[in-house]
């Protein structure tokens, strides 16, 4: 015996009620050339972008920084800047 579909809690929205897409909306949109992303709105490029490296750390050092929660990589960077006397 087939089961009945459960009703949904959401109400139907008429597609004609879609918001107006103005120049400001299009200015923040991504631009594609085929499947290739040409430009993306968002954060401007950093003046001094960080570089990805592979670094081996003692497990107790890593545990110490990870235990302090989110942003632990940034705190390691700050500790290295301080040790190298490059404080900003």
RAPE-V632215 format. One record per backbone hydrogen bond with DSSP energy under -0.5 kcal/mol. NH is the residue of the N-H (numbers start at 1). CO is the residue of the C=O. If there is no record, write none. Layout:
BEGIN
nh->NH co->CO
nh->NH co->CO
END
This chain:
BEGIN
nh->17 co->14
nh->18 co->15
nh->22 co->20
nh->26 co->22
nh->27 co->23
nh->28 co->24
nh->28 co->25
nh->29 co->26
nh->31 co->39
nh->33 co->36
nh->34 co->32
nh->36 co->33
nh->38 co->31
nh->38 co->36
nh->39 co->31
nh->49 co->46
nh->55 co->53
nh->57 co->55
nh->62 co->58
nh->63 co->59
nh->64 co->60
nh->65 co->61
nh->66 co->62
nh->67 co->63
nh->68 co->64
nh->68 co->65
nh->69 co->66
nh->72 co->69
nh->75 co->71
nh->76 co->72
nh->77 co->73
nh->78 co->74
nh->79 co->75
nh->80 co->76
nh->81 co->77
nh->82 co->78
nh->83 co->79
nh->84 co->80
nh->85 co->82
nh->86 co->81
END
